[in-house]
Amino acid sequence: MIDTAIITLPQNRFIVQDYSRFGTTKAEFLAVRGFRKYFNNPTAEQKRDGIYLPRLTLFKRGLTISLKIEFSIPKLLFGNNLDEVSDEDKEKVIKVLLQKVAEMKVMTTEKFIKEAEVSAFHPSKNIVLTNGYTASFAIKELAKINLNRKLDFSDTKFRNDGTSLQYYSASHSFVIYDKVSDLKQPKARAIDKEQTIQQLSLFNEIKDFKKHIEILRIEVRLSKKRKMNSVLEALGYNKNPSFETIIEKEMCQKIVQHYWQAMIADKNIFIFDMLSNPLRILQRTIKNDRKIKPKQAIYLTGLEILCKDKGVRELRQTIEIICKRNAWYSLSRDIAKINDYKKDLEPHGFVKDIEGTIKKFDAFRLSTHKLDE
């Protein structure tokens, strides 16, 4: 449902009991007149012992003091972020976070944690793939899409082994990756850069399952407050949410659904259609537009086949060798026409798995799948 969250407490809502945890003294901290920040992060020893703690940053801006708390909600509860939290876990999340922060010698209250200002959070969903589909196959297919420029992503990262696909900018990102494969990746290659001891052991546990499990992970990372607020307002929520309001299934579900629709379903779903026979594609094109001219029907058929082959991005790169950028925009409008035929499509099963899971948005727990073997 939700993974990482970053919240902030103003100076009248927390007390630092031990400034040495932040690498300073109270007298030294109070004497600072400019801008400075101090860190209180989990030690290497605590990580080795499987103790998960949030990352704390104490800010001093002149006379203004604040505390930033960054953490993974499922790691806080379960020691891993493969298992997902649910609405029923909200009160427990608040209590455990309060306890963990106290262990780091910072005192606050449940009320202040609940009301804390949110500056970033990552709604997410684990998709269990069925019928023999693998996460790497799904990711390679999803990498073929035509990027929606309205979402304002500045770059794309795709690993050719099919383990991850990232569309990102400084303010937000849309990440799809093989969650099981990521558990065994070294830190430099992993999407999750802070694997816990418990999490690393999950890979061996999954290997011992009688029935192999493939998990596709979708994350929407709202990294900047302005972008977070614009997305929330677009979906009918108030801006500047408090911490307790983002631990909500419906909100996270709507955000993941919004990005899936905008990135994939609205303009690219035809790419995942299993129909590959050129003549049958031509017949379907004619069926959907009885007034279409033969030359245009053949052109759209060829365009669909090329998009499905290596993806829209590679097609664009090839076309732009011999034409100006404006010519591609004309082709994009024709690609949109192809996607309008989606009512007749027969998409790969992984698309049904994704859309069905997002529609239900039930919390994933690995133990449940182990029992279902």
C-alpha positions in Angstrom: 0.0 0.0 0.0 2.7 2.5 1.0 6.4 2.1 1.6 8.6 5.2 2.3 7.3 8.3 4.1 9.1 11.5 5.1 7.5 13.6 7.8 8.5 16.8 9.6 8.0 18.0 13.2 8.3 21.6 14.1 10.4 22.6 17.2 7.5 22.7 19.7 6.5 19.1 18.9 9.6 17.2 19.8 12.4 17.2 22.4 16.0 16.0 21.7 17.1 14.1 24.9 20.6 13.4 23.7 22.3 15.8 21.2 25.3 13.5 21.0 23.2 11.1 18.9 23.2 13.9 16.3 26.9 14.5 16.6 26.7 17.7 18.6 25.9 19.2 22.0 22.9 21.2 23.1 25.0 24.3 23.7 26.8 24.0 20.3 23.5 23.4 18.5 21.7 26.4 20.1 24.7 28.7 19.3 24.4 28.1 15.6 22.9 31.2 13.8 23.0 30.1 10.2 21.7 26.9 8.5 23.0 23.5 9.6 21.7 20.0 9.7 22.6 17.1 12.0 22.0 13.4 11.4 20.9 10.6 13.7 20.9 7.4 11.6 21.0 3.7 12.3 24.5 2.4 13.0 26.2 -0.4 10.9 26.0 -2.6 14.0 22.2 -2.0 14.4 21.7 -2.9 10.7 23.8 -6.1 11.2 21.6 -7.0 14.2 18.5 -6.6 12.1 17.3 -3.5 14.1 15.4 -1.2 11.8 15.3 2.5 12.8 14.2 5.6 10.9 16.7 8.2 9.6 16.5 11.5 11.6 17.7 14.9 10.4 17.7 17.8 12.8 17.6 21.2 11.0 18.7 24.6 12.4 17.7 27.6 10.2 18.5 30.6 12.3 16.0 30.5 15.2 13.9 27.9 13.5 14.3 24.2 14.4 12.7 21.1 12.8 13.1 17.4 12.7 12.8 15.3 9.5 11.9 11.6 10.0 12.4 9.3 7.0 11.4 5.6 7.1 9.8 2.6 5.4 6.5 1.9 7.0 6.5 -1.9 6.3 10.1 -2.3 7.4 9.1 -0.5 10.6 6.4 -3.2 11.3 7.7 -6.3 9.5 11.4 -5.8 9.0 10.9 -6.0 5.3 9.0 -4.1 2.6 7.8 -7.1 0.7 4.9 -7.5 3.1 2.4 -4.6 2.8 0.6 -2.7 5.5 -3.2 -2.3 5.6 -5.6 0.3 7.0 -5.9 -1.9 10.2 -2.1 -1.3 10.8 -2.4 2.5 11.1 -2.5 2.7 14.9 0.3 0.2 15.2 2.5 2.2 12.8 2.0 5.3 14.9 3.0 3.5 18.1 6.0 1.7 16.7 7.3 4.8 15.1 7.0 6.7 18.4 8.9 3.9 20.1 11.7 3.8 17.5 12.2 7.6 17.7 12.3 7.3 21.5 15.1 4.7 21.2 17.0 7.3 19.2 16.6 9.8 22.1 13.9 12.0 20.6 10.6 12.4 22.5 7.3 13.3 20.9 3.7 12.1 21.2 1.2 10.0 19.2 -0.8 13.1 18.5 2.2 14.9 17.0 3.2 11.9 14.9 -0.3 11.6 13.5 -0.5 15.3 12.7 3.1 15.5 11.3 3.5 17.3 8.0 4.2 14.9 5.1 6.8 16.1 2.5 7.1 12.9 0.5 5.6 9.4 0.3 5.7 6.3 -1.9 2.4 4.5 -2.6 3.2 1.0 -4.0 1.7 -2.3 -4.9 3.0 -5.9 -5.2 1.5 -7.8 -8.1 1.7 -11.6 -8.0 1.9 -12.7 -11.6 0.0 -15.9 -12.7 -0.1 -18.3 -15.6 3.6 -18.6 -16.0 4.3 -14.8 -16.6 7.6 -13.6 -15.2 8.3 -10.1 -13.8 11.2 -9.7 -16.3 8.9 -10.4 -19.3 6.3 -8.0 -18.0 9.0 -5.3 -17.5 10.5 -5.7 -20.9 7.0 -5.4 -22.4 6.1 -2.3 -20.3 9.4 -0.7 -21.4 7.9 -0.4 -25.0 5.4 2.3 -24.1 5.2 5.8 -25.5 6.0 8.1 -22.6 3.2 10.5 -21.6 4.8 13.9 -21.7 2.0 15.3 -19.5 3.5 13.5 -16.5 6.7 15.6 -16.9 9.3 12.8 -16.5 12.8 13.9 -17.5 14.5 10.5 -17.9 14.1 6.8 -18.2 16.2 3.9 -16.9 15.6 0.4 -18.2 17.8 -2.6 -17.4 18.1 -5.0 -20.3 17.8 -8.0 -18.0 14.3 -6.9 -17.3 14.7 -6.4 -13.6 13.6 -2.7 -13.4 12.1 0.2 -15.3 12.1 3.7 -14.0 10.5 6.9 -15.3 11.7 9.8 -13.1 12.3 13.4 -12.5 13.4 15.4 -9.5 9.8 15.7 -8.2 8.4 12.2 -8.8 9.0 8.8 -10.4 7.1 5.7 -11.6 9.1 2.6 -10.8 8.4 -1.0 -11.9 10.7 -3.8 -10.8 11.1 -7.5 -10.1 10.7 -7.5 -6.3 12.1 -11.0 -5.8 15.2 -10.4 -8.0 15.8 -7.1 -6.1 16.2 -9.0 -2.9 19.4 -10.6 -4.1 20.9 -7.5 -5.9 24.0 -5.7 -4.5 23.3 -2.3 -3.1 24.6 -0.5 -6.2 22.1 -2.3 -8.5 19.1 -2.7 -6.1 16.1 -0.5 -6.4 15.7 -0.8 -2.6 19.1 0.6 -1.4 18.4 -0.3 2.3 17.8 -4.0 2.4 17.3 -5.3 6.0 18.7 -8.6 7.3 15.2 -10.0 7.5 14.5 -8.9 3.9 17.7 -10.5 2.6 16.7 -13.8 4.1 13.3 -13.7 2.3 15.0 -14.6 -1.0 16.1 -17.9 0.4 12.7 -18.4 1.9 11.0 -17.8 -1.5 13.4 -20.2 -3.2 12.2 -22.9 -0.9 8.5 -22.4 -1.9 7.1 -25.5 -3.6 5.4 -23.2 -6.1 7.6 -20.5 -7.7 6.3 -16.9 -7.1 6.8 -13.9 -9.4 6.2 -10.5 -7.9 6.1 -7.3 -9.9 6.4 -4.2 -7.8 4.9 -0.9 -8.8 5.9 2.3 -6.9 4.9 5.9 -7.3 7.5 8.0 -5.6 6.2 11.5 -4.8 9.5 13.0 -3.9 8.7 16.7 -3.7 5.9 18.3 -1.7 4.7 20.5 -4.6 4.3 17.5 -6.9 2.7 15.5 -4.1 0.2 18.2 -3.5 -0.7 18.6 -7.1 -1.3 14.9 -7.5 -3.5 14.8 -4.4 -5.6 17.8 -5.5 -6.0 16.2 -8.9 -7.5 13.2 -7.2 -9.9 15.1 -5.0 -7.8 15.2 -1.8 -6.6 18.2 0.3 -3.0 19.3 -0.1 -0.6 19.3 2.8 -1.7 15.9 4.2 -0.9 14.8 7.8 0.9 11.5 8.3 -2.2 9.6 9.5 -4.2 10.6 6.4 -1.7 9.0 4.0 -1.8 5.6 5.7 -5.0 4.9 3.8 -5.7 2.2 1.3 -8.1 4.3 -0.9 -5.7 7.2 -1.3 -2.7 5.0 -2.2 -4.9 2.9 -4.5 -6.1 6.0 -6.4 -2.5 7.3 -6.8 -1.2 4.0 -8.2 -4.3 3.7 -10.4 -3.8 7.3 -11.7 -0.2 6.6 -12.7 -1.0 3.2 -14.3 -3.8 4.8 -16.3 -1.8 7.8 -17.4 1.4 5.9 -18.2 0.1 2.7 -19.6 -3.6 2.0 -20.0 -4.8 5.3 -21.6 -2.4 5.4 -24.5 -0.3 2.2 -24.6 -2.5 -0.8 -23.8 -2.5 -2.0 -27.5 1.3 -2.8 -27.2 0.5 -5.7 -24.9 -2.1 -7.2 -27.2 -1.3 -10.9 -28.0 -2.6 -10.7 -31.5 0.5 -10.7 -33.7 -0.7 -12.0 -37.1 -0.5 -9.1 -39.6 -3.5 -10.1 -41.6 -5.7 -10.4 -38.4 -4.5 -7.0 -37.2 -5.4 -5.5 -40.6 -8.9 -7.2 -40.4 -9.4 -5.7 -36.9 -8.4 -2.3 -38.1 -10.9 -2.4 -40.9 -13.6 -3.8 -38.5 -13.1 -0.8 -36.2 -13.4 1.7 -39.1 -15.4 0.6 -42.1 -14.8 3.9 -43.9 -11.0 3.7 -43.7 -9.1 3.7 -46.9 -7.0 0.6 -47.8 -3.7 2.5 -47.8 -4.4 4.0 -44.3 -5.5 0.6 -42.9 -2.3 -1.0 -44.1 -0.2 1.9 -42.7 -1.9 1.6 -39.2 -1.3 -2.2 -39.3 2.4 -1.7 -40.0 2.6 1.0 -37.3 1.0 -1.3 -34.7 3.4 -4.2 -35.5 6.4 -1.9 -35.3 5.3 -0.5 -31.9 4.8 -4.0 -30.6 8.2 -5.2 -31.9 10.8 -3.2 -30.1 8.6 -0.5 -28.5 7.6 3.1 -29.3 10.8 4.7 -28.1 13.0 2.6 -30.4 10.6 3.3 -33.3 10.8 7.0 -32.6 14.6 7.0 -32.5 14.7 5.2 -35.8 12.2 7.6 -37.5 13.8 10.7 -36.2 17.0 9.8 -38.2 15.1 10.7 -41.4 12.6 13.3 -40.3 12.0 16.3 -38.0 10.5 16.0 -34.6 7.2 17.4 -35.7 6.7 14.4 -38.0 6.9 12.1 -35.0 4.0 14.1 -33.3 1.9 13.3 -36.3 2.7 9.6 -35.9 1.9 9.8 -32.2 -1.7 10.8 -33.1 -2.0 7.8 -35.3 -0.7 5.6 -32.5 -3.4 7.0 -30.3 -6.0 5.9 -32.9 -4.7 2.3 -32.6 -5.1 2.4 -28.8 -8.7 3.5 -29.3 -9.4 0.0 -30.5 -8.6 -1.4 -27.0 -12.1 -2.8 -26.5 -11.2 -5.6 -29.0 -7.7 -6.3 -27.6 -6.6 -9.5 -26.0 -3.8 -8.3 -23.6 -1.2 -10.5 -22.0 -2.2 -12.0 -18.7 0.2 -9.9 -16.7 -1.9 -6.8 -17.6 -4.9 -8.5 -16.2 -2.9 -9.4 -13.0 -1.8 -5.8 -12.6 -5.3 -4.2 -13.2 -7.0 -6.8 -11.1 -4.6 -6.3 -8.2 -4.8 -2.5 -8.3 -8.6 -2.8 -8.4 -8.7 -4.9 -5.2 -5.6 -3.4 -3.5 -5.5 -6.0 -0.8 -2.4 -6.1 1.4 0.2 -8.6 0.3 1.7 -10.9 2.9 4.2 -13.5 2.0 3.1 -15.9 4.7 -0.4 -16.1 3.1 1.1 -17.2 -0.2 3.2 -19.7 1.5 0.1 -21.2 3.2 -1.7 -21.2 -0.2 0.8 -23.6 -1.8 
